[in-house]
Amino acid sequence: MKVLIACEYSGIVRDAFIERGHDAISCDLLPTEKPGPHYQGDVMDIIGEDWDLMIAHPPCTHLAVSGARWFPKKRKEQKDSLQFVRALMLARIPRICIENPVSIISSAVRPADQVVQPWQFGHGEQKATCFWLKNLPLLNPTNIVDGREQIIFKMPPSHDRWKDRSRTYQGIADAMAEQWGVLHPVQLEIF
């Protein structure tokens, strides 16, 4: 399967698919943190290639409801961010997952198809993660564990706090690769 992991600099989801034999590449404006196939640049430069699956992590800075107190001052940024999310959702790729925290995507575009938590995938933490899915089944929990710590929420201020908060949990990445990587190819509908 040819897999595009959009807006990912960490390589976590990319590598989960590669470890299972897929042709996966990450793409971000930032360089990758881990060696591996990575396109540093605008995802729109490569989104038109022949992909079977895209998992996209659009920046949540102007979308997440955790920053609602700043919404009145960032109308243009929100509009631009939502336009980017819509462009990702409308990509001519048969299977798509858009991943973001609880955000205005649900009210401005459409409700999320699923909300998962790290504790459902082996990490004793809380961080509600929403999925907007196209031709993908819901992700099944793989390892429900005790612990409901809000480690991400409680992170102290730092220069890289935004990067640390945006990384995908390994258990969720592995579940994506295990469950979505075995799906049969879907024909893209031509309208």
N, C-alpha and C positions, 0 to 999 in steps of 0.2 A: 504494500500500500504506500502511496506517495502522500506524505503528511507535511503540512505547513503549520508551524507553531508561530503564530503572529504575535508580535509585541512581547517577546520573551527574550531576555538577555541572560537568564540564569542557566538555561540548557536543561533544566530538570525534566520538563515534559518531553522535550526533543529526545533526550537520552533514554527515557523510559520506552519510547517507541523504537528507537534504534536497537536497544537491548533485546527487543522481541522481533528483530529482523526487518523492520520497516525502513523505507527510504524517507527519513525525516530531516527537516531543516528548521532551525529557529530563525526569526527575523526580528530585528529591533533597530532603533536609531542608535542604541548603545552597542558597544562591542560585547561579545559573549563572555561570561565569567569562566566558562569551562571550554576547553578545546572541543571542537566538533563542527559539523556543518552549520554555518551561520551566515545570513545575509545581513550586513550592517547597512541599513538604509530604510527607506519608506516601503512598507509592505505593499502599497499600491503598485510598486515597480514590478513585483513578481506574482501578484495575486491572480493574474490572468493565465498563469501556466496551468498545466494539466494536473491538478491536485485531486486526490480522492477524499481527503479530509482536511479541514482546517480547524484548529483550536486556537482561538484568539483571546488575548488578554488585553483589551484596550485600556489605556491609562484611566484610572478611576478618580484622579485628582478633582475633576470638575463634575463627577457623576455620583460619587458615593454619598449616601444620605448622612454619613458620619460628619460630613462637612457642611451640613445644611445651613448653619449660621452664616456661612460665607456666600450662599447662593445669590442674594440680591446684588452682590458686587461682581458676579461672574456670569452674567447672562450670555454674553457673546462666547465665552469659553465653553459654556454648557451647550450652546447651539452647535458650535463647531465639533465638540466631542460627540454629541448625538448624531450629527451628520456622518462622522467617521464610523460609529457603531452601525448605522443603517447601511453604509457602504460595505462593511464587512458582512452583515447579514445577507445582503443582496448579491454577494460574490457568486460567480458561476462555478461553484464547487458543490458536489453532490451532498456531502455531509459537513455540517458546521456546528461547532460549539462556541458560543461567546461566553466568556467567564468574567464575572465582576462581582464585587461585594454588593450588598443591598444598595440599590441605586435608583436614580430617576429613569433608568432605561425601562423599568417595569411600568412606570406611569406615562412616559413620553413615547415609548415605542410599542411595547407589549409586555405582559407579565412574564416573569421567568417561568421556565418549564420545571425547574427543580432547584431546591436549595439543599446544599450538603454542608456538613461540618467535618473538621479534621478528625474528631473523635470517632467518626464512623469508619475511618480508614487508618486506624492505628496510632493516632496522635491525640493525647489527652488534653486537647485545647479546643477553644471556641473561636470560630471565625466563619460566620455565615458566608457561603460562597454560592452565588446564583449562576445557573446555566440557562442560556437560551439556545435551544436545540433545533436543528434541521436534519431530519432523517437519521436521528440517533436515538437509541432507547435511553431511558433514565439510567443513571449510574447506580449500581447496586453497592451498598456498603460491603466492605470486605473484612473489617476487623474492628468491631465496636469495642471501645475501651473505656475504662473509668477515667474520670478527670474532666473537668470542664473549665480549665484555666483560661483566662483572657490575656494570654501572653502578648499577642499582637497589639491589643488595645492598650495594654499597660506599658508598652515600650517607652523608655524615656526619650526625650528629644535628642536627636543627633543629626549629623550631616547626611547619613545614609539611611535614616529611619524609613523613608518612603520606599527605598529598595528592599530593605529587610521585610517590610510589611507586604510587599507585592509578590514574594516568592511563593510558588505553588508547593504545597506539602507533598513530600515524596509518595506517601500512601495514595493520595488522590491521583497523582501522575501515573502511578503504577496501575491503578484501577482503570483509568482512561485507556491506557495502552492494552491492558489485558482484555477489557470488555469491548472496546470500540475497535481495536486492532484486528479482531477476528471476524468482523462483519463483511459480508459479501459486497462486492462493488455495486454501486447504484448508478443507473443511467441518469445522466443529467437531462432534465426535461427542457425541451426547447419550446419557447413560447413565440 
